[in-house]
Amino acid sequence: MFNSVFRRISLGVLLLMVCTIPALIASEEVQWSKSIEESMSAAKTTGKPMMMDFYTDW
């Protein structure tokens, strides 16, 4: 019984590693911009979506 549980856990850890390591290697660093006009024009030319993050300290 222990052998079966150990195999399942090992397989789960292996699958997790196989799925996450390539994503970590290929990830790009986010390029933040402080100008909305520059960001909108870059999003239009590249065809990539734009994310806006709003923050306040109330």
Summary of the structure (lengths in Angstrom):
residues: 58
radius of gyration: 20.8
end to end distance: 55.8
largest distance: 61.9
contacts: 75
relative contact order: 0.07
helix: 62%
strand: 0%
